[in-house]
């Protein structure tokens, strides 16, 4: 499968939010960046805002429950 292009950007979060994301990522065995990508992708999917042709998926799409 071809590697998708990514676009880097800066995200500023307050310390409490960042701490919560880091803990959630650790609980799910993901990197913090991977967790943020997953959170954003899930929110877009639920809002039906993803492009129709499968874009915006990540390598961390596995269910770790």
N, CA, C and O of each residue as an XYZ file, in Angstrom:
260
protein
N       0.846     -1.187      0.000
C       0.000      0.000      0.000
C       0.884      1.241      0.000
O       1.868      1.305      0.738
N       0.544      2.209     -0.809
C       1.331      3.433     -0.909
C       1.198      4.254      0.368
O       0.125      4.332      0.966
N       2.293      4.856      0.767
C       2.302      5.708      1.958
C       1.569      7.010      1.645
O       1.840      7.649      0.628
N       0.655      7.397      2.507
C      -0.087      8.638      2.310
C       0.791      9.824      2.658
O       1.635      9.743      3.550
N       0.589     10.923      1.952
C       1.320     12.145      2.254
C       0.719     12.776      3.498
O      -0.495     12.754      3.695
N       1.575     13.333      4.329
C       1.100     14.020      5.525
C       1.510     15.479      5.448
O       2.464     15.840      4.760
N       0.779     16.298      6.158
C       1.065     17.724      6.221
C       1.291     18.087      7.683
O       0.348     18.060      8.475
N       2.518     18.424      8.053
C       2.781     18.764      9.451
C       2.170     20.120      9.826
O       2.068     21.026      8.999
N       1.770     20.228     11.086
C       1.286     21.502     11.599
C       1.492     21.524     13.111
O       1.654     20.480     13.743
N       1.485     22.719     13.678
C       1.684     22.899     15.108
C       0.317     22.923     15.782
O      -0.605     23.593     15.317
N       0.198     22.187     16.874
C      -1.037     22.171     17.652
C      -0.695     22.541     19.086
O       0.160     21.908     19.705
N      -1.340     23.534     19.603
C      -1.103     23.951     20.985
C      -2.268     23.475     21.846
O      -3.429     23.779     21.570
N      -1.937     22.723     22.890
C      -2.937     22.237     23.838
C      -2.548     22.680     25.235
O      -1.362     22.794     25.546
N      -3.540     22.931     26.077
C      -3.212     23.242     27.463
C      -2.639     21.981     28.116
O      -2.849     20.870     27.630
N      -1.929     22.161     29.197
C      -1.200     21.062     29.839
C      -2.115     19.915     30.271
O      -1.753     18.748     30.124
N      -3.283     20.236     30.795
C      -4.200     19.192     31.257
C      -4.718     18.347     30.091
O      -4.816     17.125     30.201
N      -5.046     18.995     28.985
C      -5.523     18.271     27.804
C      -4.414     17.393     27.243
O      -4.649     16.234     26.901
N      -3.201     17.942     27.147
C      -2.074     17.171     26.618
C      -1.781     15.968     27.503
O      -1.490     14.882     27.000
N      -1.853     16.147     28.785
C      -1.629     15.041     29.714
C      -2.669     13.947     29.523
O      -2.341     12.761     29.531
N      -3.916     14.347     29.352
C      -4.991     13.374     29.140
C      -4.789     12.618     27.822
O      -5.007     11.407     27.772
N      -4.379     13.310     26.760
C      -4.128     12.663     25.470
C      -2.953     11.701     25.591
O      -3.016     10.589     25.067
N      -1.888     12.102     26.267
C      -0.721     11.234     26.453
C      -1.086      9.969     27.215
O      -0.633      8.881     26.859
N      -1.904     10.098     28.265
C      -2.317      8.924     29.031
C      -3.194      8.007     28.184
O      -3.020      6.788     28.203
N      -4.124      8.583     27.451
C      -4.999      7.804     26.575
C      -4.165      7.062     25.531
O      -4.396      5.881     25.271
N      -3.199      7.755     24.937
C      -2.322      7.129     23.936
C      -1.571      5.949     24.549
O      -1.493      4.883     23.939
N      -1.026      6.127     25.732
C      -0.309      5.040     26.402
C      -1.245      3.864     26.680
O      -0.857      2.709     26.503
N      -2.456      4.145     27.109
C      -3.445      3.096     27.373
C      -3.789      2.310     26.114
O      -4.100      1.122     26.194
N      -3.738      2.960     24.948
C      -4.082      2.341     23.669
C      -2.850      1.839     22.912
O      -2.965      1.359     21.785
N      -1.662      1.953     23.540
C      -0.396      1.528     22.914
C      -0.133      2.261     21.602
O       0.300      1.665     20.616
N      -0.406      3.573     21.610
C      -0.144      4.430     20.456
C       0.803      5.543     20.882
O       0.959      5.824     22.070
N       1.433      6.172     19.894
C       2.177      7.399     20.167
C       1.156      8.515     20.392
O      -0.014      8.383     20.032
N       1.611      9.601     20.986
C       0.716     10.745     21.174
C       0.241     11.260     19.818
O      -0.940     11.562     19.647
N       1.153     11.359     18.857
C       0.774     11.803     17.522
C      -0.242     10.849     16.897
O      -1.233     11.291     16.316
N      -0.001      9.552     17.012
C      -0.933      8.569     16.469
C      -2.297      8.666     17.120
O      -3.320      8.510     16.454
N      -2.318      8.926     18.428
C      -3.592      9.067     19.129
C      -4.349     10.291     18.641
O      -5.558     10.223     18.421
N      -3.652     11.413     18.467
C      -4.306     12.620     17.956
C      -4.838     12.397     16.548
O      -5.937     12.850     16.226
N      -4.074     11.702     15.700
C      -4.562     11.383     14.358
C      -5.819     10.525     14.440
O      -6.781     10.759     13.708
N      -5.817      9.532     15.326
C      -6.965      8.647     15.485
C      -8.197      9.425     15.965
O      -9.295      9.244     15.440
N      -8.004     10.290     16.967
C      -9.112     11.091     17.498
C      -9.724     11.955     16.398
O     -10.945     12.014     16.255
N      -8.877     12.620     15.629
C      -9.370     13.490     14.563
C     -10.074     12.681     13.485
O     -11.149     13.065     13.025
N      -9.478     11.558     13.075
C     -10.086     10.713     12.043
C     -11.433     10.179     12.496
O     -12.391     10.178     11.722
N     -11.520      9.724     13.738
C     -12.795      9.224     14.261
C     -13.854     10.322     14.299
O     -15.009     10.078     13.947
N     -13.479     11.517     14.717
C     -14.437     12.628     14.748
C     -14.922     12.956     13.337
O     -16.113     13.192     13.130
N     -14.009     12.971     12.372
C     -14.393     13.228     10.981
C     -15.277     12.121     10.429
O     -16.242     12.393      9.715
N     -14.954     10.873     10.755
C     -15.756      9.741     10.279
C     -17.172      9.818     10.841
O     -18.148      9.651     10.109
N     -17.278     10.070     12.141
C     -18.599     10.138     12.771
C     -19.430     11.306     12.244
O     -20.657     11.224     12.181
N     -18.754     12.395     11.865
C     -19.454     13.558     11.307
C     -19.670     13.426      9.800
O     -20.212     14.326      9.158
N     -19.235     12.280      9.241
C     -19.333     12.025      7.801
C     -18.687     13.128      6.984
O     -19.253     13.618      6.007
N     -17.485     13.509      7.406
C     -16.738     14.575      6.744
C     -15.485     14.070      6.052
O     -14.727     14.871      5.503
N     -15.244     12.759      6.060
C     -14.079     12.205      5.377
C     -14.337     12.139      3.878
O     -15.478     11.966      3.451
N     -13.275     12.279      3.073
C     -13.442     12.087      1.622
C     -13.960     10.684      1.332
O     -13.704      9.762      2.106
N     -14.674     10.510      0.244
C     -15.310      9.231     -0.090
C     -14.331      8.117     -0.418
O     -14.678      6.950     -0.241
N     -13.122      8.419     -0.890
C     -12.215      7.395     -1.392
C     -11.162      6.962     -0.393
O     -10.017      6.738     -0.788
N     -11.494      6.833      0.876
C     -10.618      6.220      1.865
C      -9.447      7.059      2.330
O      -8.565      6.525      3.002
N      -9.387      8.331      2.013
C      -8.295      9.166      2.506
C      -8.456      9.365      4.005
O      -9.522      9.107      4.564
N      -7.405      9.819      4.644
C      -7.376     10.154      6.072
C      -7.410      8.940      6.973
O      -7.881      9.033      8.107
N      -6.926      7.805      6.504
C      -6.755      6.678      7.406
C      -5.332      6.686      7.913
O      -4.445      7.256      7.278
N      -5.109      6.058      9.049
C      -3.766      6.022      9.638
C      -3.309      4.596      9.766
O      -4.092      3.660      9.606
N      -2.030      4.433     10.057
C      -1.475      3.109     10.299
C      -1.963      2.528     11.619
O      -1.777      1.339     11.875
N      -2.581      3.344     12.453
C      -2.998      2.925     13.789
C      -4.499      2.696     13.866
O      -5.108      2.977     14.898
N      -5.108      2.196     12.803
C      -6.544      2.014     12.760
C      -7.020      0.747     13.446
O      -8.197      0.408     13.325
N      -6.171      0.040     14.151
C      -6.579     -1.198     14.793
C      -7.309     -0.925     16.078
O      -7.037      0.065     16.757
N      -8.219     -1.781     16.411
C      -8.961     -1.689     17.667
C      -8.168     -2.403     18.728
O      -7.988     -3.619     18.651
N      -7.685     -1.674     19.723
C      -6.815     -2.254     20.750
C      -7.558     -2.592     22.023
O      -7.006     -2.453     23.115
N      -8.785     -3.028     21.906
C      -9.554     -3.356     23.113
C      -9.407     -4.813     23.446
O      -9.979     -5.283     24.429
